[in-house]
Amino acid sequence: MEFQASLTTAFPNDTNFTDGTLPKTLSAVTASLSLLGSFIIFLTFWMSPDLRTTARKMIVFITVADFLFAGTTIVDYLEDRLGSTGYFVRTLEVTIPRIMALVSSLIWTVHLSFFFYLTICRRISMESERLFLMFFHITAWGVPFVIIVVAYFFNGVQLLADLETGYKCWIRNEKTWKAMCIWTTITGEGWAITTYITMTVFYLLVKQHIRRELKSRFSPGSTFLTWKSGHVARMMDCKLTFIPMIFILERIWGTIRFFLLVTHFHNHGKENFTLQWLEILHGIGINSQGFTNFILFVWCTTKIREKLIMGCVHCLSLFCRYHKRDQPVISRERFYKTFNDE
């Protein structure tokens, strides 16, 4: 069977897909949810001074990158609907921030898993935490900047195609097979594959350490000496299983498309080198990280979830009071007391 026939199997007569409407729309909807989740993460971090740990700060930094990436998706979708802007403006508005956000988010994700390993397994001091955080900032923001400068200098970023969920959106298909593979690896997919491996290794090491501590939690020197601390450790052990699984599930579709590019594009040309359903899953997965972080690190954290619900109840109570003067309202003193309780 011909390569084109074997890979063009989904939505064969769907004009919404062939003109890019369906993938872009689904990507924009997912990006909107990601923006909402990112905003809630920022809000809960700002309203919870007692929860501003180093790990939470790193989650916020990841969210900043994911917020920027989702924002570029929305900007592209709106420009596509309202009319495209000029080449240079489009490069500054979409391509450069997109590369910066993608690579930075991946590097921060690796740093977070490494930080969990350092604090839980190695039990580093607060001073060491500050030094590592400074190093994380330099690498997580500096490396993407260097990549952008190098790519621009070697005419990588300038070769901008129409931004869509296509692979990779900032690299023209007119580039040779070798150049496309190199730039795709440098500007994202190489970092994604590295992240799959490193974060999985670090989380497995942390899980192994937690389980070992739980088995000897009542022995001298154990970290988990109480039932409550043991319960928190078991919850963390469960979460450390889901974090890398969900992360890989969201981004694996782009990696599959990358390997299709590497293995088929060279021999079969640029047309239809990927399955159409992969394009949809890739667009959804890569734009959903902000919303996923909200579910994992806000909603699945009991303390933060309760504070978030309490804040929503207070806002609803104020709304009811404004429209119906006789409605009861939660007092400001009670609200802040509940919200800032440990």
N, C-alpha and C positions, 0 to 999 in steps of 0.2 A: 504494500500500500504506500502511496506517495506520502511524503512528509506533510505536505499541506493538507491533504485529505484526512490524515490521522490526527492532526492537531486542531483542525477547525471543525469541531463537533458540536459545540454548544451555541445556541442562539443563531443558527445558520442564516435565517431570514429576518432577524430582528434589527430593524433600522435604528432603534434606540441604542443598541449595542455598537453597531458598526460605526455610527457617528460619534461614539463616546459618551452619549447622554447618560445611559444607565450606570456605567462604572463611576462617572464623575458625580452623579447625583447620590449614589450610595456612599461614596467617599466623603462627600460634603455633609451628608446626614451624620455619618460616624464622627467626622471632625467636629461637628456642632456639639455632639454629646461629649466629646473629649474636651472641648473648651469649657463646657458646663462643669464637668468633673474637675478640671484644673482650677477653675474659679472657686469651687467649694474647698479644695485643698488649700488654696491661698487664704480663704476666709477662715477656716478652722485653725490654721497655723497662726494667723494674726490674732484671733480671739482666744487662744489658749497659750498664754505665756509659760504655764507650767509644763507644757508638752514640747517645748522648743529644744529638744535634744539634738545632738549632732546628726543622728540618723534621720530625724524628721527634717532637719535642714537640707540634708542631701536629697530626700524625697521631693522637697520643694524645688531644688535645683533641677532635678529630673523633670519635674512638672513644668518648669519654665521652658525647657527645651521642647517638650511635647506640646505645650501651648503654642509656641512659635511655629512648630511644624503643622499643627492643625490649622493655625491661622493662615498659613500660606495656601493650604488646600482650599479654604473658604475664599480667599482673595482670588485664586485662579478660577474657581467656579463662578464667582460673580463677574469677573472680567470676561469669561467665556460667554456668559448670558448677556452682558451689557455691551460687549465689544472689546476686543483686545487692544492693549496699549502698545506703545512702541517697544522695540527690541531691547534697548538699553534699560528703560524703566522696568520692563518685565524681568530682566536679569537681576536688577537690584531688589525688586519687590519680592520675587519668588525664589529664584534659583539659589542665590547666595544664602539667604536665611534658611532655606530648606536643607541645604547641605550642612550648614552650621548646626541646625537643630537636630538633624538626624544623627550625626556623628557624636555630638555632645551628649545626647540622650543615651546613646549606647555606652559611651565611656563612663558617664555617671552611674549607669546601671552596674557596670563592672566594679566601680569604686564602692558602691553600696554593699555589694556582696563581699568584697574584700574587707570593708570596714566591719561588717558583722563578724567575719572571721577573726579580725584583730581584737575586737572588744569582748567577744564571747570565748574564743579559744585561747587567745594570748593575754587577755585582760590588760590591755595597755592603759597607761595613765591618762588623765585629762590633758596634761601638757602634750603628750604624744598625739592625742586626738586632734588638738589644734594644729600641730605641725603637719599631720597627715591631711587634714582638711585644706590647709594651704596648698599642699602638693596636688591634691585633687582638683582644686580650682585652676591651678596653672595648666595641668594636663587636659582637663575636661573642656576648658575654653580656648586654651592655646593651640592644642593639636588641630581642632577643626579650622581655626583661623589660618594655620600654616597650610593645611590641605587646600583651602580656598585660594590662597595666594599662589601656591604651586600650580594648581589646576588652571588658574587664570593666566599665569605666566606661560604655560605650555599649551594654551589655547584649548583647555578642556571645558571650563565653565562657559566660555563665549559661544561654544557650539550648542546653542539652546534650541531644543525642539519644543513643540507645543506641549505645555505642561498637562499631563493627565496621569492616570495610574499606570501608564506605559513604562517600560523598563529601559534604562533609567530615564526619568523625565527630563533631566538636564543634559543628556548626551544624545546627539543626533544619530539617527540610524545610518547616516551617510559615512560615519566613521568606520574604519576597517574593523574586522572582527577582533583582532588583537588589541587595538586601541580601546574598543568598547569594553572588552573584558578587563583591561587594566584600569580604566577610569571608573568602571562600575565597582571594582574591588576597592579602589582607593577611597571613593566618595560614599561608601556605605556598606556594601555587602561583605567585604573583608572584615570590617568591624563587627558586623552582625554575627558572622560565624565565630569570630573570636569571643564575642560575648556569650554565645550559646555554651561554649566549652568552659570558659573561666567561671562564669556565675554558677554553672552546674557543679563544678568541682568545689568551689568555696561553700556553697550551700550544703553539699553532701558532707563536707568536713564539719560544718557547724552542726548539722543534724546528728552526726556520729558523736560529737562532743556532748551535745545535750542529752542524748540517750544514755551515754555512759555516765553522765552526772546524775541522771534520774535514777539509775540503778543503784547508785551509792549515795543518795541524797541525804541520808541520815548519818553518814559517816563523817568524822572530823574533816574539815576543810572543804566540804561539798558546798556548791553554790546554792543548791535548792534544799534548804533545811525545813521549810514549812510546806503545808499542803497548798497554800495559795501560790507560792512561788513555783511549786511543782506543776500546778494547773496552768499557770502562765507559760511555763516552759513547754508543756505538751501542746498548748495552743500555737506557740511559736514554731514548734517542730512541724505541726500540720501546715502552717502557713508557708514555711520554707519549702514544703513539697509543691505547693500550688504556684508559688511565684515564678520559678523557672519554667514550669510546665505551661503556664498561661502565656508567659513572655515568648517562648519558642512557638507556641501555637499561633500567636498573632503574627509573627514575623517570618515563619518558615515558608510561607507562600512566595515571598520575594526571593528567598534562597533557592527554592525549586525553580523559579523562573530564571535565576542566575545560572544554575547548572544546565537548564535547557538552552540558554544563550551560549554557554561554553561548548556544549556537546553537539548542538544542531545548527546554530547560526552560521558557522564557518562553511559547512557543506551544503546547506539548503537555502542560504540567503536570508534576507531580513524579513520576508513576508511570513506572517503567521507562525513565528517561532515559539509561540507559547499558547497554551490552552486559554480559551476565553474565560472560563470560570475561575482560573487562577488569577486573572487580571482583577476580577471582582473581589476575590478573597484577599488579594494583596492590598488593594485600595482600602478595604475595610479594616484589615488587621493593622496596617502601618499607621492608620489615623486614629486608632482606638486606645492608644496607650494612656492618654490622660484620663479617660473614663475608667479604664482598668485600674489605674493607680488609686482613683477615688474609691472603688469597690474594695480593693485589697488593703489599703492603708488608712482609710477613713471609716467606711461603713462596717468593715469587718473588725475594727478596733472598738470594743465596747465603750470605753471611756469617751472617745471622740464622738462615736455615734450618739450617745446619750446627750452630749453637749449640743450636737447639731440639731437633734430633735427638739431639745429644750429651746434652742434659739428660734426654730421654726414655729413652735407653739407660742412663744412670746410675740413674734411678729404677727401671727394670726390673731392673737388676743388684742394687740394694738389696732389691727385692721377692723376687728369687730367693734372695738370701743369707738373708733372713729365714725363708723356708720350707724352704730346703735349705742347710744350713750348709756343705756341701762345694762349692757353686757358686762360681766365681771372681767377683770383684767389682772394678770399676774403682776405683782408689785415689782418695781425696779430693783429693790433691795433683795427680794427673794430670787429674782432672776440672776443677778450677778453673784449672789451667794452660791446658788446651785451651779452656775456656769464655771466658777473659779474654784470649786471644791476639788480637793485632790482625788 
